Amino acid sequence: MNHNLKEALMLYALLFSLTACSQNQTNTDSQKADSTKKTGSLLGAISKPLILGMYTADPSAHVFNEKIYIYPSHDIESSIKEDDLGSHFAMKDYHIFSMDSIGGKVTDHGVALDIKDIPWAGKQLWAPDAAYKNGKYYLYFPVKDKNDVFRMGVAVSDKPEGPFKAEIQPISGSYSIDPAVFTDDNGTSYMYYGGIWGGQLQRWQSGKYEENGSKTDLGKDNDPAIAPKIAKLSSNMLTFAEKPRDIQILDKDGKAIKGGNHDQRFFEASWVHKYKGKYYFSYSTGDTHLICYAIGDNPYGPFTYQGVVLKPVTGWTNHHSIVEVKGKWYLFYHDTELSNGKTHLRNIKVTELKYDRNGNILTIDAYANKK
C-alpha cells in the first residue's frame, strides 16, 4: 500500500470514528423515542411520553395564563435497592414543563427547585402540586426532613415556571406525602394529602409520629381504611388555617370502605376537581394499581365511591391529575414505557377524559390499542 493511500485511509477512519461518536452522543433522545415507539406498539399504549430527555412522574397539571403547566416528580437512577417504603425513589429536584395546547410542543423550564435549596430537607423529593393566588405561584412538595419524617413544604415564585424559593420551615402540622391543592369557586384553597406504606400516613394514627409504627398499612382489614387528610389553607397559602381532618370515603351503601378492600381503599395520590357542581376526589389504590374516584357535595366530603378512572399501568405506581383545558377534560398520568418497566423510572403522559350523561367518568385503559 503506498504512503498516500495509507494516510487517506487513516484519515477516513478517524473522521468516521469522530462522526459516529458525535452521533451517538446527540441521538440519545431519538434512540429513546425509537424505543418508545416499539414499546408503545407492543403495549398498545394510547398515548406517548410527553418528555423524552428525562424520567418524569406524578404529573400535576394546571392551566395558568391560558397555558398548561405540568409539575411532575423528576425520577433518577439511584441504585438504591427496591423496597415497600419506596427508598429507591430518591428524587432531588423538580423541573416544570409547559404546553400551549394538548399535543403541542412541551417546554422544559429547567430546575425550579433543588433539594439543596430547602433548608430543612433531608431526602426524597416526591410528588408536588402547585397553586396560584394573589399574584404569586406556590409549589407544594413532600420531602423527608433530617429525621427521615415526611413533611410538606411550600416554595413561592412570581412565575408559574419558577424558579421557586422554599420557606425555611415545613408547613406546621403537616406530614405524609402527595399534596394536592384545590381552590374552590369562592377562592378558598384546600390541601388534600396522605399516603400509606412509604408515605408514613399509618404512623400518624395516634396524632403523633410513631417511629416504630407499621411500615405498611395497619393490617386491620375489617376496620375503616386509613383516611386521607384535608386542611384549609390560610389566605397567604403558606400555612394550614385549621387542624387537618379525615376524609371519609364511603361505599354506595354509605358505609366506610374497609382496610381489606384494596380495590377501593385509599393508598396515595389525592386529586380533587369539580364537575357540574360536584366534587370529585380521585386517588390511587396502591398495591392494586388503580386510580379510583368518589363524589361528594362539598370539599370536605364525605365522598361516595363511584368507580375506576384508570386501570393499572406498567410499573408499580399509578398517579394522576385531572384538568379542564378549553372545554375538554384530560387525564395526566405516568407509566414506565421509556425505561421498559423500571418502576422508579417513569414518564408522564396525557389522554382525554370523558364523562357519561350522569357525570360518571368513563374508565380509561392506557393500553386499549393492544391487539
N, C-alpha and C positions, 0 to 999 in steps of 0.2 A: 504494500500500500504506500503510495507516495505521500510525502510530508504534507502537502497542501490538502489532500483529501482527508488525511487523518485529522488535521486541525479542524476542518469543516465539520466532520462527524462529531468530534468532541464538543464543538460549539453548539451544534444542533442538540446534542444530548443534554447539555447544560441548560439551554433555553427551554427544552421540553420539560425538564425536571422542575425549573422555576415556575413555569406556567401551570403545571399540574398542582404544585404546592399552593400557588395562589388561588386556583380554582377550588381546591379542597377547603381552603380557609374561608373563602367568600360564599361558598354554596351550602354551608351548613343548614341554613334555614330552608333552602329549596329542597335539600335532601329530606329534611323533616316533613316538608309539605308533601313530597312524593310518598314518603312512608305513610303519612296521614291518609292520603288518597287510597292507598292499598288497604290500610287497616279499616278505614271507613267503609269501603266497598265490602270487605269481609264481614263487618259487623252489621251492615245495613244502617249505618248511622244517618239520622235525618238532618244533622247539622254538622258543619265543620268547625274545628277550633278557631276561635277569634284571634288568638295570639300564637304565633309560631316560634318566636325568638326566645321564649322563656316559658316556664311552667307556672300556671295560674290556676286559682281555685276559689270556691266560696264567693261567687260574684254578687255583690250588692249593687244594683243598678238604680239610677235616679235620673230624672230629667231636670237639669238646671239650665236656665237661659236658652231654652229650646234645643239643647244638645244633650245627648245621652252620655252620662259618666258612669264608669264601672269601677268599683272599689273592691278588688279581689285580694286574696292572700297571694303571696309570692313563694311558690314551692321551690325548694332546693334539694340537691342530693347531699344529705347529711352524713351518710354512712353509719347512722345510729340504728341499732337492731330494732326491728318492729316489735311493738308490744300493745296490749289492750289500752294503755294510757296515752298512746299517740306520741311517744317520745321521739319517734322518727320524723314527726312534723316539726322541724326545727327552724322555722322561718325567721328572717331577720329584718325585713323591710317591706314597704308597700310601694308598688307602682300604681298609678292611676291612669286609666285609659278613657278615651272619649270617641264618640262617633256622631256624625251629623244626622245619620239615619240608620235604621236597621239594614244591614247588608252593605253599608258604606265602609269607607276606609277607617281603620282603627288607628288612633294616635296614642303612642306611649309618651306620657308626660314626664317620665323618669321617676327617680326615687322621691316620694312625697314625704316619707318619714322613715327613719332608720332607728333600730333598737338602741343604738349607742347614744342617740339624742333624747332618750326617755330616761330621766334621772333615776327613777325608782325601779326600772325594769331589770329582770334577770334574763329570761329566755322564753322562746316560743311565742312569736308574734302572730297570733291566729286570726280568724275571720273577722274583718272590720265591717263597719257601716258608716254612713255619712248623713248629714242633715244641714239645712240652711235656715237661718233666722237672723233678723236684724242686721243684714248686710254682711254676715260672716258665715263661713262654712266650718262645720265641725266633723272631725274624724274620730269615731269611737272605736276602740280596739281592746281586745283582751290580751294580756301578757302576764306571765308569771313574774311575781316580784322576787326579790333576792332570797326569799324564804321558800320559793317554789309554790306559792299560792297564787292562783289566777285572780287578777283584779281587772277592773275596767278603767281604761284611761281615756282621755279626750285631748285632742290637739286642734288648733284653730288656724284658719287661713283666711285671707281676703279673696282667694280664688278657689273654685271647685277642684282644680287640679293640684292645689298646693303650690309650694311646699307648706307643710303644716308644722306648727310649733307645739310641742306637748306641754301640758300643765305639769308642774313639778311634783304633784302627788296624784295617786289614783283617785277616782270618784269615791268619796266617803260612803261606806256602807255597801259598796259594790263587791261582787265576787263572781266566780264562774266565767263562762265564755259566751261567744256568739251574740253580741249586742245587735239589736235591730231597732231603729228609731222610726216611729210612725208619728207624723204630725196630722192631727185631725183638721176638719174644715174650720174649726174655731181658733186654730193656731196653737192649741195645746199639744205638746210633744210628750211621747211616752217611750221609754226603753223597755223592750222585751229581751229577755236573755236567759241563759242557762244551758247546761249540757252535762249529761251524766258520764260515767266512766272517767276518761281523762279530763273532762270538763269540770270535775270535782263537785258538781251540784249535790251529789249524795252525801258529801261530807259536811254539809251545812244544815242538816235536818234538825239539829238541836238549837239552831240560831247562832252557833259559832263554829269555826273551822275545827274539825276533828282530825288531827294528824294521822291517827291510826284508824280512821273510819274506813268504810267499804271502798274498795278500789273500783268497783263497777256500780251496779245498782244495789238495792237493798235486799234483794232476794226474797221479797215478801209478795209472792205472786197474787195473793188474794186480797191484798190491801190496795187502796188507790195508788196509782203510779206517782212517782216523784213529779211534782208540778214545776213547770217553767215559771219564771218571775216577770212581774211588771212593776215599773216605778215611773211616776210622772216626773218629768224633768222641770227644773226651775226655769224661770224666764231667761236667764243668761246661758242656759244649755250646758252648764258646767257641773251641776250638782243635781242630786235627787231632791225633789220637793216633798217627798214622803218616804216612809219606810216601805221597802219592796213588799209586794203582795203575791200570793199564789194565784196562778191562772188555772181555773177548772176546765178540764176537757171531759165532756160527758158523752156517753153513747146515746143512741137515739131513743132509749128508754129513760133518759135523764139521770142515769147512774154514772158515777165516776169511773173512767176507764182504769182497769186494774193493771198492776205492775207486770202480771204474767201475760198480758195481751201485747206481745211485741210487734204485732202488725198495726197497732193503733196508738200505742202509748208514746208519749214524748221522749225523745232522746236528746236532740240538739237542733240547731239551725232554725230558730224562730224567724218568722216574717209575717207582717200584717199589711194588708191592703184593704181598700174599701171599694165595694162594687154595689151600685144601686141601693145605697143606704145601709148595707150590711157590712160587718167587719169579718174579714177572712183571716183566720190565724192558721198559717201553714208551718210545717216542721218536718224534720227527719225522724224516722223510727230507728235509726242507727243500725243495729245488727240484722234487721230485716230489710234495710236499704231502700225504704220507700220515702217519698215526700207525700205527706197526707195533709188534709186541711179540715178545719172545723169552722163553723159560722156562729157569730154572736150579734147581739143588738147594741153593744157598747164596747169601748176599747178594753174594759176590764174582763169581759166575758160575763157569765160562763159561755164557752164555745161548744157547740154540739158537732161531734164528728160527722163528716159527710162522705169522705172517700179519698181516693188516691189522685194526686196531681201528676206525679212522675214515678214510673216504675224504676226498678233498680238499674243503675248504670255500671259500666265497667269500673273496677276499683271498689274499695270498701265503702267510702263515704258518699253521701248524696247531700248536696247543699245548694240552695237556690235563692232567687228573688223574683218577684213578680211586679211588673211596672207597665203603666199605660203610656203608649207613645203614639201621638197623633190619632187617637180614637181606636187604636188596636192594643191588645194586651199581649205581653211577651213574658216568657219564662226564661230567665238566665240560669244556667246550671253548669255543672262540670262533669267530665269523665276522665278516663286515662288513655285516650286514643293515641296521643303523641308519644307516650312512654311505653306503649304496648302493655298496659296493665299494671304498671307500678303504682301502688295505691297512694303514695305520697308525692307523686309527680303527675299533676293533673293539668287539665286545660279547660278553659271556660268556653261555653257555647251559648247560643240563643235560639229559641224557636217560638213560633206563635202559640199563644194560649187562648182557648176558646171556651165559652160557656153555652149551656143549653138555655132554652127559654125560661127555665125555672131558676137560673142562676147557678146551676151546678157546673163545676169545672169538668171539662172533658179530659179524661185520663190520657196522658202522653206516654208513648213508648218511644224512647230515644233511638231505638233500632228497628223501627217499623218497616224500613225498606229492605230488611233481610228477606232472602228468598228461601 
